[in-house]
Amino acid sequence: MIALIGTVDAMQSTVHHVSLGAYASQGLTASSISGSVIIGIMNGQVADNLLVDAAQFSKNLNINNAGTGAYAQESGHSTVTGGSGNDMLRFGAGTAKINFAASALANGQDSIYANPGNTSLTLDFSQFIQQPTATSLTDLSHTGLDLSGATNIGLACGKASISMADISLTDEVGKIKLADNGCAVVLSTSNTENSSTADTIWQIYYIADTDAVGVNWTVTLVGQLYSESTVSAIQNVHWS
């Protein structure tokens, strides 16, 4: 069986455009192909410009535009719109933009390898929240995080994971304040604000009140950002 799973434009310009859609997912399923679809450049090289559009793709993606190694320093430029699979994305010292989906179900749980200290990294949550705006770094081990107003992206350290029990309508130490019917994105790490450890794992959560009458918080992990930078480097990330 031959199934068209997508298109690759690697010849007509310096932009390498990979497009994978719903038919690609169906074709791979019909062909009994499991695992990840791998997108990368041969021999450890990087693409000057890599554009991947897989919003309708339900399989896992494994994208490497970092060269050799998970944290390689080669400079490539990447824009990735993943689908509902659990994607693995590796970026080097160039620029990288990741477009997250409108819901946790449509996004999957992605693993992102990029250093905010040397990668110009943009995380786009505009499909889930309006006018994404991030807080400054907040250590939840001794204070609370207020996302009840215009600010809707929280950067929380001193907190390994986030659950429904950590969401509140009021100001509380160690908790995240959200308004009724509110939604937000929170990145959290167990490392504290003053930690000198140059190895930080950020958990990325979608948080929303799904009850129009009362309050019913849903907290869903949509990704992890693996960084060989200290906690403070997260403030170098761009949001859109």
C-alpha positions in Angstrom: 0.0 0.0 0.0 1.3 3.5 -0.9 0.0 6.4 1.2 0.7 10.1 0.7 1.6 11.3 4.2 2.6 14.9 3.4 4.7 17.2 1.3 8.2 18.5 1.6 9.5 21.6 -0.2 13.2 21.4 0.1 14.3 22.5 -3.3 12.6 25.6 -4.5 13.8 28.0 -1.7 15.8 28.2 1.4 12.6 27.5 3.4 12.1 23.8 4.0 8.3 23.5 4.4 6.9 20.2 5.7 3.1 19.8 5.7 1.4 16.8 7.4 -2.4 16.6 7.7 -5.2 14.2 8.7 -4.7 12.1 5.6 -1.1 11.5 6.7 -2.3 10.1 10.0 -4.9 7.9 8.3 -2.3 6.6 5.8 0.1 5.7 8.5 -2.6 4.0 10.6 -3.7 2.0 7.5 -0.1 1.0 6.9 0.2 -0.2 10.5 3.1 2.3 11.0 3.6 3.2 14.7 6.1 5.3 16.5 7.2 8.8 15.4 7.5 10.6 12.1 11.1 11.9 12.1 11.9 15.3 10.5 15.5 16.3 10.4 18.5 17.2 8.2 20.9 14.5 7.2 24.4 14.2 8.7 23.7 16.3 11.7 23.2 19.5 9.7 20.5 22.1 10.3 18.0 23.8 8.0 18.4 27.5 7.6 14.6 27.8 7.8 12.4 24.9 8.7 8.6 25.3 8.7 6.5 22.4 9.9 2.7 22.5 9.7 1.1 19.4 11.3 -1.9 20.9 13.1 -4.2 18.1 11.7 -1.7 15.4 12.3 -2.4 12.9 15.2 0.8 10.9 15.2 3.9 11.7 17.2 6.5 14.0 15.6 10.3 13.9 16.2 11.8 17.1 14.9 15.5 17.9 15.1 16.9 21.2 13.8 19.6 21.5 16.4 22.4 19.5 14.7 24.2 16.8 16.6 23.0 16.3 20.2 19.9 17.4 22.2 21.4 20.8 23.0 23.6 21.5 20.0 24.6 25.0 19.2 24.1 25.1 15.4 22.0 28.0 14.3 18.8 27.1 12.4 15.5 28.8 12.3 12.3 26.8 13.0 8.6 27.3 13.2 6.5 24.3 14.3 2.8 23.8 14.6 2.3 20.3 16.0 -0.8 18.2 16.1 -2.3 16.0 18.9 0.6 13.6 19.1 3.3 13.7 21.8 6.0 15.5 19.9 9.7 15.7 20.5 11.3 19.0 19.3 15.0 19.9 19.4 16.3 23.3 18.6 19.8 24.8 18.6 21.2 28.4 18.9 19.0 30.0 16.2 15.4 31.0 16.5 12.5 28.6 17.3 8.7 29.3 17.4 6.3 26.7 18.7 2.6 27.1 18.0 0.5 25.4 20.7 -3.1 24.2 20.0 -6.4 25.6 21.2 -7.0 22.8 23.6 -4.9 20.3 25.6 -6.5 17.4 23.7 -5.5 18.9 20.3 -2.0 19.5 21.5 -0.7 16.3 23.2 2.2 16.4 25.6 5.3 17.7 23.8 8.9 17.5 24.8 10.9 20.6 23.9 14.7 20.8 24.0 15.9 24.4 23.8 18.0 26.7 25.9 16.3 30.1 26.5 19.8 31.3 27.3 21.0 30.8 23.7 17.9 30.1 21.7 15.6 32.8 20.7 12.5 30.8 21.7 8.9 31.9 21.2 6.0 29.9 22.7 2.7 30.8 21.0 -0.4 30.1 23.2 -2.7 32.5 21.3 -5.0 29.7 20.3 -5.8 29.0 24.0 -5.5 32.4 25.7 -6.1 35.9 24.4 -3.3 38.4 24.3 -0.7 36.2 26.0 1.2 38.1 28.7 3.7 36.6 31.1 4.4 37.4 34.8 7.8 37.8 36.2 9.4 34.7 37.8 7.5 33.8 41.0 8.7 31.4 43.7 5.6 29.6 44.9 7.6 28.2 47.9 6.9 31.5 49.7 4.3 33.5 47.8 1.3 33.2 45.5 0.9 33.8 41.7 -1.9 36.1 40.6 -3.3 35.3 37.1 -6.7 36.7 37.7 -6.2 39.9 35.7 -4.7 40.7 32.2 -1.6 38.6 32.9 -2.3 35.0 31.8 1.1 33.2 31.6 2.6 32.2 34.9 6.3 31.4 35.5 6.3 29.4 38.8 9.5 28.1 40.4 9.7 26.1 43.6 6.8 23.9 42.5 7.4 20.6 40.8 3.9 20.2 39.4 0.5 21.9 39.3 -2.9 20.3 40.2 -6.5 21.5 40.7 -5.7 21.8 44.4 -3.2 24.6 43.5 -5.8 26.9 41.9 -7.7 29.4 44.0 -10.1 32.3 43.6 -8.2 34.2 46.3 -4.6 35.2 47.1 -2.9 32.3 48.9 0.8 31.3 49.4 1.8 28.5 47.1 -1.3 28.8 45.0 -2.3 30.3 41.6 -5.1 32.8 41.7 -7.5 32.7 38.7 -10.8 34.5 38.2 -14.1 32.6 37.8 -14.3 31.3 34.1 -10.7 32.2 33.7 -7.9 30.4 31.8 -4.2 30.6 31.9 -0.9 28.9 31.0 1.5 28.0 33.8 5.1 26.9 33.5 6.4 25.3 36.7 9.7 23.9 37.9 10.9 22.3 41.1 14.1 24.5 41.0 13.9 27.6 43.2 14.4 31.1 42.1 18.0 31.3 43.4 19.0 27.9 42.2 22.4 27.8 40.4 21.6 24.5 38.7 22.1 24.8 35.0 19.5 22.1 34.3 15.9 23.1 34.5 12.8 21.2 33.5 9.7 23.3 33.0 6.2 21.6 33.1 3.7 23.4 30.8 0.1 23.4 31.8 -3.2 24.6 30.4 -5.6 25.7 33.2 -9.2 26.6 32.7 -12.6 26.8 34.5 -14.9 24.6 32.4 -18.1 25.3 34.4 -20.0 28.4 33.3 -22.1 28.4 36.4 -19.8 27.3 39.2 -16.0 26.6 39.4 -14.5 23.5 37.9 -10.8 23.8 37.2 -9.0 21.6 34.7 -5.2 21.4 34.8 -3.6 19.6 31.9 0.0 19.0 31.1 0.7 20.0 27.5 4.5 19.9 27.4 7.8 19.9 29.0 10.7 22.4 28.3 14.1 20.9 28.9 16.7 23.5 29.4 20.4 23.5 30.2 20.0 27.0 31.6 19.3 28.3 35.1 15.7 29.1 36.2 16.1 32.8 35.4 16.7 32.1 31.7 13.0 31.5 31.3 12.5 35.2 31.3 14.3 35.3 27.9 11.4 33.4 26.3 9.1 35.4 24.0 5.3 34.9 24.2 2.7 35.3 21.6 
